[in-house]
Amino acid sequence: MNPNTQATATAADAPPRSHPRAFEPVTLVLTIVLSVLGALIGIVLITTLGVSPNTAVIGALVAMLIGRIPIGVLARMRSQHRQNLVQSAISGSTFAAANSLLTPIAVPFALGRNDLVWPMLGGAVIGLAVDSWVLFRVFDSKLLPATGSWPAGIAAAETIKAGDTGGRKAALLGVSAVVGFVGALFKLPTSAAGVGFLGNIWALAMFGIGLTIGQYAPDFGFDLGARHVPHGLMIGAGLVALVQALLLMRTRKGGAAAAAGTKAAGAKATGGAGAAAGPDADGGRTVEAPQLRRGLLEGMALFLCGAVVVAIGGGVVGGLSLPALVGWVLLAGVAAIVHQLIVGLAAMHSGWFPAFAVTLIFLIIGLVLHIPTVPLALLVGYTASTGPAFADLGYDFKAGWLLRRDAAPWRPFELEGRRQQYLAQLVGFGVALVVVAIAWKTFFSDGKVPPVAEVYVTTIKTGLEPGTMTTMLLWAIPGALVQLLGGPSRQMGVLLATGLLVATPQAGWMVLGALVVRQLYTRWRRRGVTDPAAREESDEQAENDLSLVGAGLVAGSSLNDVGQLTKAL
């Protein structure tokens, strides 16, 4: 081997002294190009198939391939951390374009108010910006810990690590990805099976139960969706989850030590190798209760300011009395932050987020309050702009957290890496805004409007059936009780409601089957082991193996989702 080549490879593999920058020329150019691709993929699929795929794995794979090109400047992309920046940007641009920007502006368009598209786009940009800012401030807190599942983040991180190291882990991840891809081709929700191998068993069990009940209830003549049962459960669970979040904002004595202990205990649920490395040895979470409190309060204030901008730009100011206008602004601000938190919590535990259903809940509340048509449409659009980008940034931070676990000293490297990821996502968001601003008129004039936006507008026009709110409030009681029983770390009520709302065919069996396999494999590895320390090590290795399988299934399913672009075109 050429000694110069060997030296270069060794230098590339060595941990960097400082985290790579998002605005380095090579990284920035690749980020912009792939963000344009991600935004176009998101727009095409959300308007034709009604879905927005996670393109993070695609971004990671492209960055890895470019890093293998034998040109000096491109060799920089062999860095796992630069690949992480690129995959963060492309996934951010995809969700921003499809969910946070295009869907909100489609609501006034479908209502026949083209004049409100640009004001709504301005409001959506504010919602998107605040959404990502809040997650940047509160990620790795007790509410949204880095040790949470964040399944798509694990898939991205394991893909990057496997491409860099190869060996047994790469083979296991690759085989699992092939299985996930082939299963998805045959319409099997293999990503749901992958999620079952990751994260909190109680939360995932409730998710699987909700999915199964939601699938089979119509066969017994009980249409849960039509009766708004899942929405009622989500209202109850969401209110309790909000109270639990407020309680987590309290500062307690000894909080840092408790957080460190919780983080060490939660490391087994991270789904990545090296559970005992970096963060657990470095003193616990990076965001404590005061920072969590400050981040959420800042988010609430900014969402209220955004609601004022939407009210002025959309003409709501002139159409409502002063008390009604104040009420509308308060409802819009509360809806935005509650929507982002519920969507984020569901995404963290299950990898799926019920953004459409939670937005529909606030739409129904608006109908009950007799909000006029145009202000209600703007409220719905503003609420819909929050949540998906919040969840996606959580996935990307999780991926970066896993890739940075072995850095020393860990904390400054982790915080700087997270900041660079945030900057990379802002580039992706900026590209998404430009693409949407240019393309929306062409897509909408061709009749390509996101299906969820049409559902919102139809609901606004047709109104509610008598007794809808009463039914939802009645079902809110069991939803609240389940959420209260599980506590903030399990989010059982939110996950049960999420499963009922998603109700994807066969997904429940996939999740529950994966949980059974997970338990059986862990017990099989324990056989004959009696020493407590050896049993703990065996369980940890089982979790690592199953995490690779789960990550591969999620990655393969994501590749298939992106492959649907050809079908859409």
PyMOL commands that set and color helices and strands:
alter all, ss='L'
color gray80, all
select helices_A, chain A and resi 3-13+25-48+56-67+72-78+80-110+114-138+151-165+167-185+190-196+201-220+229-248+255-269+278-281+289-313+316-319+322-350+355-368+373-384+388-403+410-445+451-462+468-486+492-502+507-526+532-563+565-568
alter helices_A, ss='H'
color red, helices_A
deselect
rebuild
show_as cartoon
